[in-house]
Amino acid sequence: MSSLVTPSNLATTLGALKASGWVSRSIHEEMRANLESFIADGRPLSLGVQGYEDTVLPQVETAILAGHDIILLGERGQAKTRIVRSLTELLDEWLPIVAGSDVRDDPYNPISIFARELVAEHGDETPVAWVHRSRRFAEKLASPDTSMADLIGEIDPIKVASGLYLDDERALSFGLVPKSNRGIFAINELPDLSERIQVGLLNVLEERDVQIRGHLVRLDLDMVVVATANPEDYTNRGRLITPLKDRFGSQIRTHYPLDIATEIAIVRQEAHLPTTTKQIVVPWFIDDIVARVSHVARRSHVVNQHSGVSVRLSIANYETVIANALRRSLRTHEETVVPRVSDLSAMVQSTQGKIEIDSMDDTDPSLLIAGLVTLATRQCFTENVALAEAGAIVEAFTEEVIVHVGDDLPAQDYLSVLAHIPVLEPPVRRIAGPDAGPAEMAAALEFILEGLHLTKRLAKDASGARALYRSRNR
């Protein structure tokens, strides 16, 4: 993280801080007050993810207004971590602390022995430092090997070697939880913590203090604790101990995008497209099919639903399809990159690692993935295309008429098809748009041919990403 320059008008001593009129408040009060301002001004709390405006977002706001610690429950790829990180926008931009404090001591109410002694010695001349809201967030990915020393703290042998006694509070080295004082502490995949470590968090969530080995140290910690968990771990395996679960004030269930349009919007927001001098144009039906594949997978009996189907699948598939189209444009020397239906076959490589096949037989996973793509393509076509010319197009496919398509063919080959079968041009133009170039026309033509095949009006012989369409009467 780049360094932030503290504004010059902020107080640098305890006396100056008092004179400025700054008022100390707990982090729950701070976040509640800032959220109240957001709501009153009509500014939405940005969770950094779309599709939660009417479901998750109101629950998060209610939990903050109630002063609760929160556990977010949801499958992988539901933006739980992003939601947690976005909560920092509810913190004040700058927070004063006792300079040099490891636990961000409040200058008015220090809790560590370091800060208490410093204030007692210097009084109003105690140096004050300021911390930006972006530095008041700490995150830990839970794992079975996470120790109490990582989270709470441990006796520092170096400090003991320097002459401090073992029972001296100054000999302690604080862990991530005390260092998160006056901030947000997030722990991802909470059930993965061993039960012994979960027990160690009980005091943090309820009494707001910590215990380090045999030390009689009480730190009156002030923090918001937000955790995430997967429902399979949380409910089925029983790995989250009941007393710890009980200490979270609010449990909020996240979800995958509820509709195709939201999934498309998220994909467009998150996808990293290739850096190229060529223009990239993604047809609307490619957007739809890529997003729809994930929705189909989330309802498929061949996909393990306990593991979930992350939005990351849609993002990776989108990037892969565009990359495959870019590869073609480089070979054919075309200036515009436009993905086609034949490029969808490339999604096998980006799908296999993101879903778990739950099939009883030894069917090739690539065939099952191809089936998901086929179903998504058929749904996209039937729900969005009203093809009045379908009958005339099918009639135009006599025994002598065969159309070849493929992810390696230049757009010009497709335009020759339109010249040979003129009845195709009006629907292709409608789908591609009035200002469509050759590459977009080629993509629309292939989409129509595939749609006619999937609705059993044309036959298709396929081999990989190459195919030919012909009459079913042949």
BAROVEX-23789 format. One record per residue (C-alpha): residue in one letter; x, y, z. Coordinates in nm, 2 decimals. Example, Ala and Ser with C-alpha at 12.3 -4.5 7.8 and 13.67 -1.06 7.14 Angstrom:
BEGIN
<A; <1.23; -0.45; 0.78>>,
<S; <1.37; -0.11; 0.71>>,
END
This chain:
BEGIN
<M; <0.00; 0.00; 0.00>>,
<S; <0.14; 0.34; -0.09>>,
<S; <0.21; 0.58; 0.19>>,
<L; <-0.06; 0.84; 0.27>>,
<V; <0.04; 1.20; 0.36>>,
<T; <-0.12; 1.31; 0.68>>,
<P; <-0.29; 1.65; 0.64>>,
<S; <-0.08; 1.93; 0.81>>,
<N; <-0.38; 2.08; 0.99>>,
<L; <-0.42; 1.77; 1.22>>,
<A; <-0.31; 1.79; 1.58>>,
<T; <0.03; 1.64; 1.67>>,
<T; <0.00; 1.64; 2.05>>,
<L; <-0.26; 1.54; 2.30>>,
<G; <-0.31; 1.90; 2.41>>,
<A; <-0.37; 2.02; 2.06>>,
<L; <-0.61; 1.73; 2.00>>,
<K; <-0.82; 1.84; 2.30>>,
<A; <-0.81; 2.20; 2.18>>,
<S; <-0.94; 2.09; 1.84>>,
<G; <-1.26; 1.95; 1.99>>,
<W; <-1.21; 1.60; 1.87>>,
<V; <-1.44; 1.36; 2.04>>,
<S; <-1.36; 0.99; 2.11>>,
<R; <-1.62; 0.73; 2.01>>,
<S; <-1.63; 0.36; 1.97>>,
<I; <-1.59; 0.21; 1.63>>,
<H; <-1.95; 0.08; 1.63>>,
<E; <-2.07; 0.43; 1.71>>,
<E; <-1.84; 0.57; 1.44>>,
<M; <-1.96; 0.33; 1.17>>,
<R; <-2.32; 0.38; 1.27>>,
<A; <-2.30; 0.76; 1.26>>,
<N; <-2.14; 0.75; 0.92>>,
<L; <-2.39; 0.50; 0.78>>,
<E; <-2.67; 0.72; 0.91>>,
<S; <-2.53; 1.01; 0.71>>,
<F; <-2.50; 0.79; 0.40>>,
<I; <-2.87; 0.68; 0.43>>,
<A; <-2.99; 1.03; 0.51>>,
<D; <-2.81; 1.18; 0.21>>,
<G; <-2.94; 0.90; -0.02>>,
<R; <-2.59; 0.77; -0.08>>,
<P; <-2.58; 0.39; -0.11>>,
<L; <-2.32; 0.19; 0.08>>,
<S; <-2.11; 0.05; -0.19>>,
<L; <-2.04; -0.32; -0.14>>,
<G; <-1.83; -0.33; -0.45>>,
<V; <-2.06; -0.60; -0.60>>,
<Q; <-2.38; -0.58; -0.80>>,
<G; <-2.70; -0.77; -0.74>>,
<Y; <-2.72; -0.72; -0.36>>,
<E; <-2.91; -0.39; -0.35>>,
<D; <-3.24; -0.55; -0.23>>,
<T; <-3.11; -0.85; -0.05>>,
<V; <-2.77; -0.85; 0.13>>,
<L; <-2.71; -0.47; 0.14>>,
<P; <-3.01; -0.39; 0.36>>,
<Q; <-2.91; -0.66; 0.60>>,
<V; <-2.55; -0.53; 0.62>>,
<E; <-2.69; -0.18; 0.69>>,
<T; <-2.92; -0.31; 0.96>>,
<A; <-2.64; -0.51; 1.13>>,
<I; <-2.41; -0.20; 1.14>>,
<L; <-2.69; 0.02; 1.28>>,
<A; <-2.75; -0.24; 1.55>>,
<G; <-2.38; -0.24; 1.64>>,
<H; <-2.34; -0.61; 1.56>>,
<D; <-2.05; -0.83; 1.47>>,
<I; <-2.13; -1.00; 1.14>>,
<I; <-2.08; -1.35; 0.99>>,
<L; <-2.13; -1.37; 0.61>>,
<L; <-2.25; -1.71; 0.50>>,
<G; <-2.22; -1.82; 0.14>>,
<E; <-2.06; -2.04; -0.12>>,
<R; <-1.74; -1.95; -0.30>>,
<G; <-1.74; -1.66; -0.54>>,
<Q; <-2.02; -1.46; -0.38>>,
<A; <-1.81; -1.16; -0.30>>,
<K; <-1.80; -1.21; 0.07>>,
<T; <-1.45; -1.08; 0.11>>,
<R; <-1.52; -0.78; -0.11>>,
<I; <-1.82; -0.69; 0.10>>,
<V; <-1.60; -0.71; 0.42>>,
<R; <-1.33; -0.49; 0.27>>,
<S; <-1.57; -0.23; 0.15>>,
<L; <-1.69; -0.16; 0.51>>,
<T; <-1.39; 0.06; 0.56>>,
<E; <-1.57; 0.34; 0.38>>,
<L; <-1.78; 0.38; 0.69>>,
<L; <-1.48; 0.47; 0.90>>,
<D; <-1.36; 0.83; 0.96>>,
<E; <-1.09; 0.92; 0.71>>,
<W; <-0.83; 0.99; 0.98>>,
<L; <-0.81; 0.85; 1.34>>,
<P; <-0.57; 0.99; 1.61>>,
<I; <-0.36; 0.74; 1.81>>,
<V; <-0.08; 0.76; 2.06>>,
<A; <0.23; 0.78; 1.84>>,
<G; <0.42; 0.45; 1.83>>,
<S; <0.14; 0.24; 1.98>>,
<D; <0.11; -0.12; 1.85>>,
<V; <-0.26; -0.13; 1.93>>,
<R; <-0.36; 0.21; 1.80>>,
<D; <-0.43; 0.35; 2.15>>,
<D; <-0.69; 0.61; 2.19>>,
<P; <-0.51; 0.92; 2.32>>,
<Y; <-0.80; 0.99; 2.56>>,
<N; <-0.82; 0.63; 2.69>>,
<P; <-0.50; 0.43; 2.63>>,
<I; <-0.52; 0.06; 2.70>>,
<S; <-0.16; -0.06; 2.65>>,
<I; <0.11; -0.02; 2.91>>,
<F; <0.33; 0.16; 2.65>>,
<A; <0.07; 0.43; 2.59>>,
<R; <-0.05; 0.46; 2.95>>,
<E; <0.31; 0.53; 3.06>>,
<L; <0.37; 0.77; 2.77>>,
<V; <0.06; 0.98; 2.86>>,
<A; <0.14; 0.97; 3.23>>,
<E; <0.49; 1.10; 3.16>>,
<H; <0.42; 1.36; 2.89>>,
<G; <0.06; 1.47; 2.96>>,
<D; <-0.06; 1.71; 2.69>>,
<E; <0.27; 1.69; 2.52>>,
<T; <0.21; 1.32; 2.43>>,
<P; <0.28; 1.28; 2.06>>,
<V; <-0.02; 1.20; 1.85>>,
<A; <-0.02; 1.02; 1.51>>,
<W; <-0.30; 0.98; 1.26>>,
<V; <-0.41; 0.66; 1.08>>,
<H; <-0.60; 0.66; 0.76>>,
<R; <-0.91; 0.45; 0.73>>,
<S; <-0.75; 0.22; 0.48>>,
<R; <-0.50; 0.11; 0.75>>,
<R; <-0.77; 0.02; 1.00>>,
<F; <-0.86; -0.30; 0.84>>,
<A; <-0.69; -0.64; 0.91>>,
<E; <-0.77; -0.96; 0.74>>,
<K; <-0.68; -1.32; 0.82>>,
<L; <-0.74; -1.63; 0.62>>,
<A; <-0.83; -1.90; 0.87>>,
<S; <-0.64; -2.23; 0.84>>,
<P; <-0.59; -2.53; 1.07>>,
<D; <-0.24; -2.42; 1.15>>,
<T; <-0.33; -2.07; 1.27>>,
<S; <-0.20; -2.03; 1.62>>,
<M; <-0.30; -1.82; 1.92>>,
<A; <0.02; -1.63; 1.88>>,
<D; <-0.09; -1.53; 1.53>>,
<L; <-0.42; -1.40; 1.65>>,
<I; <-0.37; -1.29; 2.01>>,
<G; <0.00; -1.27; 2.08>>,
<E; <0.30; -1.43; 2.26>>,
<I; <0.58; -1.35; 2.49>>,
<D; <0.86; -1.20; 2.28>>,
<P; <1.19; -1.38; 2.36>>,
<I; <1.39; -1.08; 2.23>>,
<K; <1.22; -0.85; 2.47>>,
<V; <1.29; -1.09; 2.76>>,
<A; <1.65; -1.12; 2.65>>,
<S; <1.68; -0.75; 2.68>>,
<G; <1.61; -0.76; 3.05>>,
<L; <1.23; -0.77; 3.09>>,
<Y; <1.06; -1.02; 3.32>>,
<L; <0.83; -1.29; 3.17>>,
<D; <0.54; -1.15; 3.36>>,
<D; <0.60; -0.79; 3.24>>,
<E; <0.33; -0.68; 3.00>>,
<R; <0.59; -0.50; 2.80>>,
<A; <0.74; -0.84; 2.71>>,
<L; <0.44; -0.93; 2.51>>,
<S; <0.43; -0.92; 2.13>>,
<F; <0.07; -0.86; 2.02>>,
<G; <-0.10; -1.06; 1.75>>,
<L; <-0.34; -0.95; 1.47>>,
<V; <-0.65; -0.91; 1.69>>,
<P; <-0.50; -0.66; 1.94>>,
<K; <-0.33; -0.48; 1.65>>,
<S; <-0.68; -0.44; 1.49>>,
<N; <-0.80; -0.23; 1.79>>,
<R; <-1.02; 0.06; 1.68>>,
<G; <-1.06; -0.10; 1.34>>,
<I; <-1.22; -0.39; 1.15>>,
<F; <-1.09; -0.74; 1.20>>,
<A; <-1.20; -0.99; 0.93>>,
<I; <-1.14; -1.36; 0.94>>,
<N; <-1.22; -1.56; 0.62>>,
<E; <-1.34; -1.92; 0.63>>,
<L; <-1.39; -1.91; 1.00>>,
<P; <-1.48; -2.29; 1.04>>,
<D; <-1.13; -2.38; 0.93>>,
<L; <-0.99; -2.26; 1.26>>,
<S; <-0.92; -2.54; 1.50>>,
<E; <-1.17; -2.56; 1.79>>,
<R; <-0.90; -2.47; 2.04>>,
<I; <-0.83; -2.14; 1.85>>,
<Q; <-1.21; -2.07; 1.82>>,
<V; <-1.24; -2.09; 2.20>>,
<G; <-0.96; -1.83; 2.22>>,
<L; <-1.18; -1.59; 2.02>>,
<L; <-1.47; -1.61; 2.26>>,
<N; <-1.35; -1.33; 2.49>>,
<V; <-1.27; -1.11; 2.19>>,
<L; <-1.62; -1.12; 2.07>>,
<E; <-1.80; -1.09; 2.40>>,
<E; <-1.58; -0.94; 2.67>>,
<R; <-1.36; -0.76; 2.42>>,
<D; <-1.04; -0.85; 2.60>>,
<V; <-0.75; -1.10; 2.53>>,
<Q; <-0.57; -1.35; 2.74>>,
<I; <-0.20; -1.44; 2.66>>,
<R; <-0.08; -1.75; 2.83>>,
<G; <-0.06; -1.68; 3.21>>,
<H; <-0.05; -1.31; 3.18>>,
<L; <-0.30; -1.11; 3.37>>,
<V; <-0.34; -0.86; 3.09>>,
<R; <-0.67; -0.71; 3.00>>,
<L; <-0.70; -0.50; 2.68>>,
<D; <-1.03; -0.33; 2.64>>,
<L; <-1.04; -0.38; 2.27>>,
<D; <-1.27; -0.18; 2.05>>,
<M; <-1.33; -0.34; 1.71>>,
<V; <-1.58; -0.47; 1.46>>,
<V; <-1.54; -0.84; 1.38>>,
<V; <-1.66; -0.97; 1.05>>,
<A; <-1.62; -1.34; 0.95>>,
<T; <-1.70; -1.54; 0.64>>,
<A; <-1.79; -1.91; 0.61>>,
<N; <-1.91; -2.16; 0.36>>,
<P; <-2.25; -2.32; 0.44>>,
<E; <-2.11; -2.67; 0.39>>,
<D; <-1.85; -2.61; 0.66>>,
<Y; <-2.08; -2.41; 0.88>>,
<T; <-2.38; -2.64; 0.89>>,
<N; <-2.29; -2.99; 0.77>>,
<R; <-1.95; -3.05; 0.91>>,
<G; <-2.02; -2.87; 1.24>>,
<R; <-1.68; -2.72; 1.26>>,
<L; <-1.79; -2.38; 1.40>>,
<I; <-1.84; -2.42; 1.78>>,
<T; <-2.18; -2.31; 1.90>>,
<P; <-2.06; -2.05; 2.16>>,
<L; <-1.86; -1.87; 1.90>>,
<K; <-2.15; -1.87; 1.65>>,
<D; <-2.37; -1.73; 1.92>>,
<R; <-2.15; -1.43; 1.97>>,
<F; <-2.21; -1.29; 1.62>>,
<G; <-2.50; -1.05; 1.63>>,
<S; <-2.60; -1.09; 1.27>>,
<Q; <-2.57; -1.38; 1.02>>,
<I; <-2.62; -1.27; 0.66>>,
<R; <-2.66; -1.51; 0.37>>,
<T; <-2.51; -1.41; 0.04>>,
<H; <-2.61; -1.55; -0.30>>,
<Y; <-2.51; -1.58; -0.66>>,
<P; <-2.66; -1.33; -0.92>>,
<L; <-3.03; -1.39; -0.94>>,
<D; <-3.06; -1.30; -1.31>>,
<I; <-2.85; -1.31; -1.63>>,
<A; <-2.84; -0.93; -1.66>>,
<T; <-2.67; -0.90; -1.32>>,
<E; <-2.42; -1.17; -1.40>>,
<I; <-2.33; -1.00; -1.72>>,
<A; <-2.28; -0.66; -1.55>>,
<I; <-2.05; -0.82; -1.29>>,
<V; <-1.85; -1.00; -1.57>>,
<R; <-1.81; -0.68; -1.76>>,
<Q; <-1.69; -0.50; -1.45>>,
<E; <-1.44; -0.77; -1.34>>,
<A; <-1.31; -0.92; -1.66>>,
<H; <-0.95; -0.83; -1.76>>,
<L; <-0.95; -0.81; -2.14>>,
<P; <-0.63; -0.85; -2.35>>,
<T; <-0.43; -0.54; -2.41>>,
<T; <-0.43; -0.51; -2.79>>,
<T; <-0.44; -0.24; -3.05>>,
<K; <-0.74; -0.43; -3.21>>,
<Q; <-1.09; -0.33; -3.13>>,
<I; <-1.28; -0.58; -2.91>>,
<V; <-1.65; -0.61; -2.97>>,
<V; <-1.85; -0.87; -2.78>>,
<P; <-2.20; -0.94; -2.92>>,
<W; <-2.49; -0.94; -2.68>>,
<F; <-2.56; -1.31; -2.73>>,
<I; <-2.20; -1.40; -2.63>>,
<D; <-2.24; -1.20; -2.31>>,
<D; <-2.57; -1.38; -2.25>>,
<I; <-2.44; -1.73; -2.32>>,
<V; <-2.13; -1.70; -2.11>>,
<A; <-2.33; -1.58; -1.81>>,
<R; <-2.60; -1.83; -1.87>>,
<V; <-2.36; -2.12; -1.86>>,
<S; <-2.30; -2.05; -1.49>>,
<H; <-2.67; -2.03; -1.43>>,
<V; <-2.73; -2.36; -1.60>>,
<A; <-2.45; -2.51; -1.41>>,
<R; <-2.60; -2.39; -1.08>>,
<R; <-2.91; -2.60; -1.16>>,
<S; <-2.74; -2.90; -1.32>>,
<H; <-2.76; -3.24; -1.15>>,
<V; <-2.41; -3.32; -1.29>>,
<V; <-2.25; -3.04; -1.10>>,
<N; <-2.18; -3.06; -0.73>>,
<Q; <-2.39; -2.78; -0.59>>,
<H; <-2.24; -2.80; -0.24>>,
<S; <-1.92; -2.66; -0.39>>,
<G; <-2.10; -2.39; -0.57>>,
<V; <-2.05; -2.23; -0.91>>,
<S; <-1.86; -1.91; -0.86>>,
<V; <-1.91; -1.59; -1.06>>,
<R; <-1.54; -1.63; -1.12>>,
<L; <-1.64; -1.91; -1.37>>,
<S; <-1.83; -1.65; -1.58>>,
<I; <-1.54; -1.41; -1.56>>,
<A; <-1.28; -1.67; -1.66>>,
<N; <-1.50; -1.80; -1.94>>,
<Y; <-1.56; -1.45; -2.08>>,
<E; <-1.18; -1.38; -2.08>>,
<T; <-1.11; -1.72; -2.25>>,
<V; <-1.37; -1.67; -2.53>>,
<I; <-1.24; -1.32; -2.61>>,
<A; <-0.88; -1.45; -2.60>>,
<N; <-0.97; -1.73; -2.85>>,
<A; <-1.13; -1.47; -3.08>>,
<L; <-0.81; -1.26; -3.05>>,
<R; <-0.60; -1.55; -3.15>>,
<R; <-0.82; -1.59; -3.47>>,
<S; <-0.79; -1.22; -3.55>>,
<L; <-0.42; -1.24; -3.53>>,
<R; <-0.41; -1.53; -3.77>>,
<T; <-0.65; -1.38; -4.01>>,
<H; <-0.52; -1.03; -3.98>>,
<E; <-0.86; -0.88; -3.90>>,
<E; <-0.87; -0.55; -3.71>>,
<T; <-1.18; -0.63; -3.50>>,
<V; <-1.20; -0.90; -3.23>>,
<V; <-1.55; -1.05; -3.22>>,
<P; <-1.62; -1.38; -3.04>>,
<R; <-1.84; -1.63; -3.21>>,
<V; <-2.04; -1.94; -3.10>>,
<S; <-1.75; -2.15; -3.22>>,
<D; <-1.52; -1.97; -2.97>>,
<L; <-1.73; -2.11; -2.69>>,
<S; <-1.56; -2.45; -2.72>>,
<A; <-1.25; -2.28; -2.56>>,
<M; <-1.45; -2.25; -2.23>>,
<V; <-1.37; -2.61; -2.15>>,
<Q; <-1.02; -2.52; -2.03>>,
<S; <-1.15; -2.24; -1.80>>,
<T; <-1.45; -2.43; -1.67>>,
<Q; <-1.29; -2.77; -1.57>>,
<G; <-1.10; -2.62; -1.27>>,
<K; <-1.40; -2.42; -1.14>>,
<I; <-1.68; -2.68; -1.11>>,
<E; <-1.69; -3.02; -0.96>>,
<I; <-1.86; -3.28; -1.17>>,
<D; <-2.09; -3.50; -0.97>>,
<S; <-2.15; -3.78; -1.22>>,
<M; <-2.19; -4.15; -1.14>>,
<D; <-2.03; -4.26; -1.47>>,
<D; <-1.69; -4.20; -1.63>>,
<T; <-1.82; -3.95; -1.88>>,
<D; <-1.55; -3.71; -2.02>>,
<P; <-1.59; -3.38; -1.82>>,
<S; <-1.54; -3.19; -2.14>>,
<L; <-1.85; -3.35; -2.29>>,
<L; <-2.05; -3.25; -1.98>>,
<I; <-1.92; -2.89; -2.01>>,
<A; <-2.01; -2.89; -2.38>>,
<G; <-2.36; -3.00; -2.28>>,
<L; <-2.39; -2.70; -2.04>>,
<V; <-2.28; -2.46; -2.32>>,
<T; <-2.53; -2.62; -2.56>>,
<L; <-2.82; -2.58; -2.32>>,
<A; <-2.72; -2.22; -2.25>>,
<T; <-2.70; -2.14; -2.62>>,
<R; <-3.04; -2.29; -2.69>>,
<Q; <-3.20; -2.10; -2.41>>,
<C; <-3.04; -1.77; -2.52>>,
<F; <-3.17; -1.83; -2.88>>,
<T; <-3.52; -1.93; -2.79>>,
<E; <-3.57; -1.66; -2.53>>,
<N; <-3.43; -1.37; -2.74>>,
<V; <-3.47; -1.45; -3.11>>,
<A; <-3.80; -1.44; -3.30>>,
<L; <-3.69; -1.57; -3.64>>,
<A; <-3.98; -1.50; -3.89>>,
<E; <-3.75; -1.62; -4.17>>,
<A; <-3.68; -1.96; -4.02>>,
<G; <-3.89; -2.15; -4.27>>,
<A; <-3.74; -1.98; -4.57>>,
<I; <-3.39; -2.03; -4.43>>,
<V; <-3.44; -2.40; -4.38>>,
<E; <-3.59; -2.43; -4.73>>,
<A; <-3.27; -2.26; -4.87>>,
<F; <-3.06; -2.55; -4.73>>,
<T; <-3.10; -2.79; -5.02>>,
<E; <-2.89; -3.10; -5.04>>,
<E; <-2.62; -2.91; -5.22>>,
<V; <-2.60; -2.62; -4.96>>,
<I; <-2.36; -2.67; -4.68>>,
<V; <-2.22; -2.39; -4.46>>,
<H; <-1.88; -2.44; -4.29>>,
<V; <-1.80; -2.25; -3.97>>,
<G; <-1.51; -2.25; -3.72>>,
<D; <-1.31; -2.05; -3.48>>,
<D; <-1.03; -2.03; -3.74>>,
<L; <-1.22; -1.90; -4.04>>,
<P; <-1.20; -1.54; -4.14>>,
<A; <-1.52; -1.32; -4.14>>,
<Q; <-1.51; -1.29; -4.52>>,
<D; <-1.59; -1.66; -4.55>>,
<Y; <-1.92; -1.60; -4.36>>,
<L; <-2.01; -1.30; -4.58>>,
<S; <-1.99; -1.52; -4.89>>,
<V; <-2.26; -1.74; -4.72>>,
<L; <-2.49; -1.44; -4.70>>,
<A; <-2.43; -1.37; -5.07>>,
<H; <-2.52; -1.74; -5.15>>,
<I; <-2.83; -1.75; -4.92>>,
<P; <-2.97; -1.39; -4.93>>,
<V; <-3.26; -1.48; -4.70>>,
<L; <-3.01; -1.50; -4.41>>,
<E; <-2.90; -1.14; -4.44>>,
<P; <-3.21; -0.96; -4.28>>,
<P; <-3.21; -1.16; -3.95>>,
<V; <-2.83; -1.15; -3.93>>,
<R; <-2.84; -0.77; -3.97>>,
<R; <-3.11; -0.74; -3.70>>,
<I; <-2.90; -0.94; -3.45>>,
<A; <-2.57; -0.78; -3.54>>,
<G; <-2.70; -0.43; -3.55>>,
<P; <-2.73; -0.18; -3.84>>,
<D; <-2.37; -0.06; -3.81>>,
<A; <-2.21; -0.41; -3.78>>,
<G; <-1.89; -0.48; -3.95>>,
<P; <-1.79; -0.81; -4.12>>,
<A; <-1.67; -0.98; -3.80>>,
<E; <-1.99; -0.89; -3.62>>,
<M; <-2.20; -1.02; -3.91>>,
<A; <-2.01; -1.34; -3.91>>,
<A; <-2.08; -1.39; -3.54>>,
<A; <-2.45; -1.32; -3.58>>,
<L; <-2.47; -1.56; -3.87>>,
<E; <-2.31; -1.84; -3.68>>,
<F; <-2.54; -1.77; -3.38>>,
<I; <-2.85; -1.81; -3.61>>,
<L; <-2.72; -2.13; -3.77>>,
<E; <-2.65; -2.28; -3.42>>,
<G; <-2.99; -2.17; -3.30>>,
<L; <-3.16; -2.34; -3.60>>,
<H; <-2.97; -2.65; -3.53>>,
<L; <-3.05; -2.66; -3.16>>,
<T; <-3.42; -2.61; -3.23>>,
<K; <-3.39; -2.91; -3.47>>,
<R; <-3.44; -2.73; -3.80>>,
<L; <-3.08; -2.78; -3.93>>,
<A; <-2.84; -3.06; -3.90>>,
<K; <-2.49; -3.01; -3.78>>,
<D; <-2.17; -3.22; -3.82>>,
<A; <-1.91; -3.10; -3.57>>,
<S; <-1.54; -3.17; -3.50>>,
<G; <-1.39; -2.96; -3.22>>,
<A; <-1.45; -2.59; -3.30>>,
<R; <-1.51; -2.67; -3.67>>,
<A; <-1.86; -2.76; -3.80>>,
<L; <-2.09; -2.76; -4.10>>,
<Y; <-2.46; -2.70; -4.11>>,
<R; <-2.68; -2.88; -4.36>>,
<S; <-3.03; -2.97; -4.43>>,
<R; <-3.19; -3.23; -4.20>>,
<N; <-3.34; -3.41; -4.50>>,
<R; <-3.00; -3.50; -4.64>>,
END
